[in-house]
Amino acid sequence: MKFEVLTLFPDIFNAVMRESIVGRAQENGIVEVNAVNIRDYSKDKHRKVDDYPFGGGTGMVMTCQPVIDAYEDLTKDLETKPRVIYMSPQGRVLTQDMAKELSEEKHLILLCGHYEGIDERIIEEIVDEEISIGDYVLTGGELPAMVLIDCVSRLLQGVLASEDSYSEESHFNGLLEYPQYTRPADYKGNKVPEILLSGHHANIEKWKMEQSLERTKLKRPDMYEAYQKKL
Ligand SMILES: Nc1nonc1C(=O)N[C@@H]1CC[C@H](O)C1
C-alpha cells in the first residue's frame, strides 16, 4: 500500500515512518510512505505557500497553486486517481472501522494542512474526504497523517506477527481489550489472575470476554450500548 503525503515538513515523516513496525513494513515492501514537499511546487519567487485570509482573521492560509500543482504532478500519469484525504478537525473522526476500510486501498494521498488551514478551493478541487483524529486543534496535519498511516498499516497482511494481534484488541470487535499480564506472575505481592495460569483455554477465553464486557461497560458505556444493540 502506497501513502503519498503532501506536507510542508517531509522530514518529520522520513524520521518517524522509518522506525519500528511501519519502518519494517516499508523495508518489506508492504507499505510505502512518500512525503512530498508542497513548497517545492511554489511558483512564488520566495517559495511562499501561504497568504493572509480574505475577510480578515488571524493566521495564514495555505494557497491553492502549490498544493494543486503537487497533486497534478503526483497523479498525471495515473489511470485511476487515488483517494485524497485532507487531515482536518472538520472531518469524520477516525475509527478502527474506517482504518479497516482504508486498508483495502492500494494508494492514498494524504494532505496535511498547516497554519490556519487551506484555501477552500483546494478542498473543492482535489479532496475526496476530510478525516479528523479527534476534536481538538493541532498546529499541523502531519501528526494526524502519521496516526492514520500507523493504524491503517498495522492492518495490512504481514505487518503484525499474526492477524490475532489485532483481532481481539480494543475497538476491533466493538469492545475494549481485556487486561494484559506478563512475567513475573507475582510482582511485589501483586499477582496475575489465577485463571490465566490455569492452562484451561476455554475458561481463559470466557474470562477474557467477561473482562472485555466489564471494562467496556465501565470505561466506554457508549461502545457497550452499541455492542449490546448488535447482539
Ligand atoms: N484534529 C485534527 N485531525 O486532523 N487534523 C487535525 C488538526 O487539528 N489539524 C490542524 C488544524 C489547522 C492546521 O492546519 C492543522
The ligand as an SDF file (V2000), in Angstrom:
LIG
                    3D

 15 16  0  0  0  0  0  0  0  0999 V2000
   -7.6520   17.3390   14.8630 N   0  0  0  0  0  0  0  0  0  0  0  0
   -7.1870   17.1120   13.5930 C   0  0  0  0  0  0  0  0  0  0  0  0
   -7.3540   15.9430   12.9230 N   0  0  0  0  0  0  0  0  0  0  0  0
   -6.7860   16.0900   11.7230 O   0  0  0  0  0  0  0  0  0  0  0  0
   -6.2110   17.3030   11.5870 N   0  0  0  0  0  0  0  0  0  0  0  0
   -6.4360   17.9660   12.7440 C   0  0  0  0  0  0  0  0  0  0  0  0
   -5.9790   19.3300   13.0440 C   0  0  0  0  0  0  0  0  0  0  0  0
   -6.1380   19.8060   14.1630 O   0  0  0  0  0  0  0  0  0  0  0  0
   -5.4000   19.9970   12.0340 N   0  0  0  0  0  0  0  0  0  0  0  0
   -4.9050   21.3650   12.2150 C   0  0  0  0  0  0  0  0  0  0  0  0
   -5.9780   22.4060   12.0410 C   0  0  0  0  0  0  0  0  0  0  0  0
   -5.2530   23.6140   11.4920 C   0  0  0  0  0  0  0  0  0  0  0  0
   -3.9270   23.1700   10.9820 C   0  0  0  0  0  0  0  0  0  0  0  0
   -3.8710   23.4390    9.6090 O   0  0  0  0  0  0  0  0  0  0  0  0
   -3.8500   21.6760   11.1970 C   0  0  0  0  0  0  0  0  0  0  0  0
  1  2  1  0
  2  3  2  0
  2  6  1  0
  3  4  1  0
  4  5  1  0
  5  6  2  0
  6  7  1  0
  7  8  2  0
  7  9  1  0
  9 10  1  0
 10 11  1  0
 10 15  1  0
 11 12  1  0
 12 13  1  0
 13 14  1  0
 13 15  1  0
M  END
$$$$
